[in-house]
Amino acid sequence: MFLTKQQLNAARAVTVAIVATVSLGACATYKDEFASINSRLDQLDVKVQGAAQSAESANQSAQQANQRLDQIEGRVQQLERVPGRKPRG
């Protein structure tokens, strides 16, 4: 059974159409997967930004606490120098 040029061209066209249909169907699947991945990335981004803000707030609180300790340290050393008092430690 030999095929004519016309039949070969028709077979090629049908094959191209089938491949194109399958390819476009796969693109739709990937589009959904990319949307899902992007959604998860957005959620992670929000969490990271929240963690960064919490870390910055904790850092500011620690700096303020260190400043207060530095202020108190001078007063403690002054009190320990008073005659008649034993130094702590």
Stockholm file with secondary structure:
# STOCKHOLM 1.0

chainA/1-89         MFLTKQQLNAARAVTVAIVATVSLGACATYKDEFASINSRLDQLDVKVQGAAQSAESANQSAQQANQRLDQIEGRVQQLERVPGRKPRG
#=GR chainA/1-89 SS CCCCHHHHHHHHHHHHHHHHHHHHHHHHHHHHHHHHHHHHHHHHHHHHHHHHHHHHHHHHHHHHHHHHHHHHHHHHHHHHTSTTCCCCC
#=GC SS_cons        CCCCHHHHHHHHHHHHHHHHHHHHHHHHHHHHHHHHHHHHHHHHHHHHHHHHHHHHHHHHHHHHHHHHHHHHHHHHHHHHTSTTCCCCC
//
